[in-house]
């Protein structure tokens, strides 16, 4: 497929989540083939390291390699990275994006016809070169093209770009033809051209000295060139081939660092003009080599999924490794949660390493090392050189925490060999035992094609049981490495595909490719099985859940059986996969069985109901999966992908209604998780860009204003939303006042000294501007009206003529419990109120019931009114008629609420009885 066709092909539409699992994040990604960039942050007093990991980039601190944040997803793979004081620039899918703080898009530059492979920030401009060999100079803030310069590919194909210090408006370009040009971007003219080497220019690095640059070529030549006088100051040649990166030390020693494709770095002494040292830093090519300003360190990255920091503090001036952050160099094959906390994931990969990934922080990740026949001999060799003692990849492993602090607690089987290795999680290294039965040792071995096929560690942590392709089953003591028992002679005639043991070490269960499931006593007479269960097809995989004594078996015909280990019968059968089963796992409560197959689908089966309740399809087939002991995350590993992907269990955080799904219907496509749970997609960043405009203030956001309506619908009974203390305490107000009554009378405060205020000036005068007037000092009460109604009572009397109860409702809602009690009691004529005010209060309650608003307040106010006035309400016919009207409306409203409550209670009771 050509690149043009690739760009025109639409991207697959995927969902964010399935019914149960939602994309969370990916673990284990550090770097790829795109060179990393660095920038110094004055506020942090630290250097930030920015690495590319496919469709997003990560930002680390150089001091501890602590991950700060991960960018949003780009529409395609990132092809170039660059940074300056304000922004981080990325190129993807013919566009260039300017990110602020690593997660906010501030600018987007569109206009290239091909993918951009070179970026260089240059003051207020950004220089970009695409695969069409067109150089464009963008204005960073206006997003306009300031200059466009096309070059002919056959004459000058741009492969490198740099800006020498003090060269105003000038940049240096390197080409595939070996030529070097200096371009003035303001005048759009070529200043000069250099022809000193015919090999392809791969990198250009300005030197600390003025007018000097170092140029790396494809044949390994390194030229230190004076641009002002067109003079080659010195030349070096590295024997490892292409120069991938160059860097100058600026902390004192005149050292030039060069990197190559085989993982080596060379240190050239510029004063003595000779090689000062060399170091193999990575397994694959070194794509980035950056010396931090005024620091004796060099930072490197590589496509082997690692980044390292080396410090020059050796006696001979050489460098040693100071920090490292790495993941699997080849895809993982088996992953398992370790321990009951659910924060550690064990992972074995095709690189023969066993690693521990933390779900809390990347700084807690660690490597247990590479499997080796002779770890001591491997330790003294260069880890990157060919190791004849290296073991094949780990296909499967088993672990337990029972004896983790005392001896080895992990056992692993390898591809194509008979040996089983042990590992220790506590000491974080490979163990000393190599478990091989006597009949398979070299002096007794007859069948050289036998290999280990399955393994299980007992719950007590003392024994490991191993199955072989010859049909043998052996038990070893993992502490001493001694052989303890052999089941059968042999146990099966075909290859053993699965093993299981119970919690109490009473029985061992084995399954073979012939379809036989045998139950053996754990100890005693183990030459004959206790029971044999014949299945319809051959067994390909077995997984157990010890707490529930259930065994999941995947058959060669893609069916899945669930067997009770005690009753030894098949309790469930699941059919739905259309390709080879790769892995099975139970949920912690043994309610779900999760299966993964080569048809790229992951299915969730509900064991009690025997239905499939969820399924989804992913980009690559899942080769291994494991459920967290807490049930909050599902971890998956996929074909040809270096990361471990976490999926969040939505049923723990949301109420989800599950239903049965036809296992044969097409599964929806769900994209794999990104590299961080809160990573923002590019579309979200574009929306933020449209909102923020040209705002360059870091972290500034615009909050959308949304006002919740007081009532969703007039037919719905709506509560007020006030605190419960505003209406619940009304009925017990007298009791609360009695309880809160002070034990001792309040003491009068001491009299403060008396001072008369004075006016500033030369003459002493007293300030009498705030003195009370004669009118204000009068103690005679001047009543405006002849009644003693309160403000609330006056509002109630006004409703008799206007029929507008809203002002009165608004007033009483704003009062506290004590004032509400006082206002209601003051409505009686003996307390200064009127009979009309009492009648209008009852009409106010009727109004509140009719509008379905403030339902609980109306009930509370009515209760206080009835309790306060009691039998006095029956003396007036008007009050009796108003009470009957309120009673009718109140009963209708309460019947609606009561019917809904009874219905909900009945449904809950029915579901509870069904579950029991």
NORTA-V468911 format. One line per field, one symbol per residue. ss: DSSP state (~ for helix, > for strand, _ for the rest). phi: phi as a letter, one per 20 degrees, with the letter a starting at -180 (. if undefined). psi: psi as a letter, one per 30 degrees, with the letter a starting at -180 (. if undefined). Layout:
BEGIN
ss=???
phi=???
psi=???
END
This chain:
BEGIN
ss=__~~~~~~______>_>___>>>>>>>_________>>>>>____>>>>>>>____>>>>>_____>>>>_______>>>>>>____>>>>>__>>>>>>___>>>>>>>_____>>>>>>>__>>>>>>___>>>>>>_____>>>>>>_______>>>>>_______>>>>>>____>>>>>____>>>>>>______>>>>>>_____>>>>>>___>>>>>>____>>>>>>>_____>>>>>>______>>>>>>___>>>>>>____>>>>>>>_____>>>>>>_____>>>>>>___>>>>>>________>>>>>>>_____>>>>>>>_____>>>>>>___>>>>>>___~~~_>>>>>_>__~~~~~__________>___>>>>>>__________>>>>>_____>>>>>____>>>>>>>__~~~___________>>>>>>_____>>>>>>____>>>>>_____>>>>>________>>>>>>_____>>>>>>___>>>>>>_________>>>>____>>>>>>>____>>>>>>____>>>>>____>>>>>>______>>>>>>_____>>>>>>___>>>>>>____>>>>>>>____>>>>>>_____>>>>>>_____>>>>>>~~~________>_______>>___________~~~~~~~~~~~_______________________________~~~_~~~__~~~~~~~__________________>>_____>>________________________~~~~~~~~~~~~___~~~~~~~~___~~~~~~~~~___~~~___~~~~~~~~~~~~~~~~~___~~~~~~~~~~~~~~~~~~~~~_~~~~~~~~~~~~~~~~~~~~~~~~~~~~~~~~~~~~~~~_
phi=.fffffffffffecefaefdddgdaddnecbcffgeccbedffelbeedddecoebcdddeffclefeacfffefbffdbcbbcfdcddcdblmccddddlmbdedbcddqeecfedccbfbmedceccdfemdecdeefeemdeebccedfffdbefcbbbcffmefmccdddcffnfccddeffelbefacdcdbeffedbccfefffmdcdcdcfenfcdedeffdlcefabcbeeeogeeacbdfdepfedddccbeenecdddeffelbferbbeecfdfeecbcefflceccdccbffmbcccddecfgenfdcfdbbcbcfecgfdbcbfcnefmdccebdcfemddcddeeebffefbdeodfbfcfffffeeffeffdfefeffeebbcbbefdfedbgccccddfmcefdddccffelbffeececfffdfgfdfdeeefbfcbbbdfffndccdcdcfenfccdceffenefdacembefcedffdacbbefelebcdcccfeneddddffcnedecffbcdeefcfedbccccffdldcdceefemecddcefeemcedbcccrfdbgfeacbefgeledddcccfemdcdddeffemdedaabddfcfeebbbefgemecddcccfmceedddceeffedcecedcfcffefgefecfffeebfdfeffffffffffffmefdffmfcdefecdfffbfbffefdefnfffffcfeffdfffffffefffcffeffffegecefcefqfeeceedfeffffffefeefdfeceddffffffffffffeeldefffffffffeegfffffffffffgfeoecffffffffffffffffemdlffffffffffffffdlfffefdffffffffffffffffffffffffffffffffffffffff
psi=kleeeeefkkkkkllflaeekkkdlklgkelafkklllkkjeefhlkkkjlkhcgllkklkfeghkkelkllklfakkfkkllafelkkkkkhglkkjkkgffkkelkjkfkflkkfkkjkibglkkkklfghkkkjkkeefgljekkjkkkefejjkflkljkkfjkgklkkllffflkkkkjfefhkjelkkifkflkkflkjklfkkgklkkklfgfkkkjkjeeghkjelkljkfgbkjflkkkkggdkikkkklafgflkkjkjfefhlkfllkjeleakjfkjkkkkgkhlkklllfghlklkkkiglegglllkelkjlakflklfkkkkklffgfkkkkklfgglklkkkfekfffklkflkkkeieeeeeflkfflkjfgkllljeklkllgehefeakgkkkklkglfkklllkeefhlkafkjjklefgleffkejffklkfllkklffgfkkkkklffflkkkljfefgkkelkkaiaelflkkfllllleghflkkkklffgkjkjkkelbjgfklelkjklflkkfkkkljeefhkkkkklfgglkkkkkfefhlkfkkkkflglkkellklleggekkkkklfgglkkkkjeefglkfkllklekkkfklkkkffgfkkklklkgkflkkkkkjffffljkjklkkjfflkkkkklllafkegkkleeeeeeeeeefbgkgkkgkljkkkkkkkekekffkkklfglkffffefefgeeeeeeegkkeklkkklkklkkkkklkkaekjkkjgegkkleeffkgkkjkflflgkleeeeeeeffeefgjfeeeeeefeflleeeeeeeefffkefggaleeeeefeeeeeeeeeefgkhefeeeeeeeeeeeefbfffffkeeeeeeeeeeeeeeeeeeeeeeeeeeeeeeeeeeeeeee.
END
